[in-house]
Amino acid sequence: MSPLFDLPHINPDFSIEKELCTKGYRTIAGVDEAGRGALAGPLSLGMVIYPLSIYTDTPEPILNTIADSKKLSLRKREEAFLIIKNFSQHYTSVFVPHTVIDRTDINIATKTGIERLIAKSQIKPDIIIMDGNFKFEFDIKFMSVIKGDNKSISIASASIVAKVLRDELMNKADLKYPDYGFKIHKGYGTKKHIESLYNNGFSNIHRKSYEPVKSLIKQEEIKKRD
């Protein structure tokens, strides 16, 4: 389905979900990802499904707390994650390893992640709504929503699940690879992260298809030939 609902929103709500209900959809899954632009670690995808009753009678904790994960502090994200656990009908997540991203590309990795979410989910949605401008096709109806994590509570909730769980994983990676500062930047290309790559080389969880690791690998190959 084509991207719809490209309207300005101040805070996410259930307007999109309500509109989809009028079209006959009953089990609506919000999906979002975290780690798309990171230089290391997996792509993380979250899926959240809320019961229909919450669309029209939304608890205050959801309205007051759920937002795009990028706009929330660590404490607020953790608080929001607990609220999602308490009020959602179902939530799940998957990680797509950096090796899959390197072997394919980030969009194929995203599609693979959604397929894994569908297979893993205990509840099969009627439709998936996802932040972005993707044109994926699945057996289940799929709809992209531009800036969806700012518009839909379901999508914003999925962004929180994806972000919180990926951050936890990167904190663990920091213990295994302490030279890179993963606990601080979660694998994104900060100045200190780039500096650590040039000083220490790349780790086993860095994406070899992303710069500057891609160039570092080429430099190593040239040195070996020389």
PyMOL commands that set and color helices and strands:
alter all, ss='L'
color gray80, all
select helices_A, chain A and resi 15-22+52-56+60-65+69-71+74-87+98-103+106-120+148-150+153-176+182-185+191-200+213-225
alter helices_A, ss='H'
color red, helices_A
select strands_A, chain A and resi 28-34+43-49+90-96+127-131+141-145
alter strands_A, ss='S'
color yellow, strands_A
deselect
rebuild
show_as cartoon
